[in-house]
Amino acid sequence: MQRIPRVDLDPARLLVMSDSPQPKTEVLDWLKIAARMERTPALVSVRPVYAIVITQDCDAGRVEDIALCEVDRFDVVYPAGKDAKYPKRTMDLITKQSRINLKWFYLPREPRIGFTVPMAADFQSVLHVSRAYLEQNVAAMRLARLNDLADEHFRERLAEYFPTIPLR
């Protein structure tokens, strides 16, 4: 998916708007805002990012929000991967790290969809977007789908990173 909104904010310095007779803005700490126990308008930074859906297919049709993992350049998601500029070195690194480091899923270069450098899905960066909004805008936001083999590996990797933990 492309153009997924990512909200960046500093909980220690949120720019909020008050509803007093004279509307004004002030910078507050999130805990002060939360103590009010009410919805508070705030000004935040939003930027478009690539992302891949991680909500299970069986849940996607009935949940309000779809969970996605941010996709970024491989060397950003996995800084040790910056030396993996050559196919052989990249494959060696991915093969070795796939058993050790479960925090990302490698996505190879694919210029047809704008991935001119290796990319990775970052399982530590989870975003949520309204299912209704994604359904309404899927034609503008869907970039591509994983092929069947890649999808199977992606789901396995995802299950290893986010294991289902039974409650007692």
C-alpha positions in Angstrom: 0.0 0.0 0.0 1.2 3.5 -0.6 0.2 6.9 0.8 -0.7 5.4 4.2 -0.8 8.2 6.8 1.8 8.0 9.5 1.3 10.3 12.5 4.4 11.6 14.1 4.1 13.3 17.5 6.0 14.0 20.7 3.7 13.1 23.7 5.7 15.6 25.8 4.9 18.5 23.5 1.5 18.3 21.9 0.0 21.4 20.4 -3.6 21.4 21.5 -6.5 23.8 20.9 -8.8 24.9 23.7 -12.5 25.4 23.4 -12.6 28.4 25.7 -14.5 31.5 24.6 -11.2 32.7 23.0 -9.9 29.8 21.1 -6.1 29.4 21.6 -3.4 26.8 21.2 -1.0 25.6 23.9 1.7 23.0 24.2 0.8 20.3 26.7 2.2 17.0 27.9 0.0 14.0 27.0 -0.5 13.0 30.6 -2.1 16.4 31.3 -4.4 16.0 28.3 -5.3 12.4 29.3 -6.1 13.4 32.8 -9.1 15.4 31.4 -10.6 12.1 30.1 -12.1 13.9 27.0 -11.4 14.2 23.3 -9.0 17.1 22.7 -8.1 18.6 19.3 -4.4 18.5 18.6 -2.1 19.5 15.7 0.1 16.7 14.7 2.5 16.0 11.8 1.3 13.4 9.2 3.4 12.0 6.3 2.7 9.4 3.6 4.5 6.1 3.9 4.5 2.7 2.2 3.0 -0.1 4.3 1.9 -3.8 4.1 -1.3 -5.2 5.6 -0.8 -7.5 8.6 -4.4 -7.9 9.6 -5.4 -11.5 8.9 -7.7 -12.1 6.0 -10.3 -13.7 8.3 -10.4 -10.5 10.4 -10.1 -7.9 7.7 -13.8 -8.0 6.8 -15.1 -7.4 10.2 -12.7 -5.1 12.1 -12.9 -1.3 12.1 -9.2 -0.6 11.6 -6.7 -2.5 9.4 -3.2 -3.0 10.9 -0.3 -2.4 8.6 3.5 -2.4 9.0 5.5 0.4 7.6 7.7 -0.4 4.7 11.0 1.6 4.3 14.4 1.2 2.7 16.1 -2.0 3.9 19.1 0.0 5.2 16.8 2.1 7.3 14.9 -0.8 8.8 18.0 -2.9 9.2 21.0 -0.6 9.4 23.5 -3.5 9.2 22.0 -4.2 5.8 23.6 -1.0 4.3 26.5 -3.1 3.0 24.2 -5.5 1.2 24.4 -3.7 -2.2 25.3 -6.8 -4.2 22.9 -9.7 -4.8 25.2 -12.4 -3.4 26.0 -10.4 -0.2 22.3 -9.4 0.2 21.1 -13.0 -0.1 23.7 -14.2 2.4 22.7 -11.5 4.8 19.0 -12.2 4.4 19.4 -16.0 4.8 21.5 -15.6 7.9 19.4 -12.8 9.5 16.0 -14.4 8.7 16.7 -17.0 11.4 18.0 -14.5 14.0 16.2 -11.2 13.4 12.5 -11.5 13.2 11.8 -7.7 13.2 11.6 -7.2 9.4 10.6 -8.9 6.1 12.8 -8.2 3.1 11.3 -6.9 -0.1 13.5 -6.9 -3.2 13.9 -4.0 -5.6 11.0 -3.7 -7.9 11.2 -0.6 -10.1 7.8 -1.3 -11.6 6.2 -0.2 -8.3 8.8 2.4 -7.4 11.0 0.2 -5.2 14.4 1.2 -6.8 16.3 0.0 -3.7 15.7 -3.1 -1.5 12.9 -2.4 1.0 11.7 -4.1 4.2 8.5 -4.3 6.2 9.2 -3.2 9.7 7.2 -5.2 12.2 8.1 -2.7 14.9 6.3 0.1 13.2 2.6 -0.8 13.2 0.0 1.7 11.8 -3.8 1.5 11.8 -6.1 2.8 9.1 -9.9 2.7 8.9 -11.0 -0.4 6.9 -13.8 1.7 5.3 -11.3 4.3 4.1 -8.9 1.7 2.7 -11.8 -0.1 0.9 -13.0 3.2 -0.5 -9.5 4.1 -1.8 -7.9 0.8 -2.6 -7.4 1.6 -6.2 -5.3 4.7 -5.3 -3.5 3.1 -2.4 -2.8 -0.5 -3.4 0.6 -0.7 -5.0 1.0 -4.4 -5.5 0.4 -7.8 -3.9 3.0 -10.4 -2.8 3.2 -13.5 -5.0 1.9 -16.7 -3.4 5.4 -17.9 -2.2 6.4 -14.5 -0.8 3.0 -14.2 0.9 3.4 -17.6 2.5 6.9 -16.5 3.8 5.6 -13.2 4.9 2.7 -14.8 7.0 5.2 -17.2 8.6 7.6 -14.4 9.5 4.7 -12.4 10.9 3.5 -15.3 13.0 7.0 -15.7 14.4 7.2 -12.1 15.3 3.6 -11.8 16.6 3.0 -15.2 18.2 -0.5 -16.0 19.5 -0.2 -16.1 23.2 -2.9 -18.1 25.0 -4.4 -16.5 28.0 -4.7 -18.5 31.2 
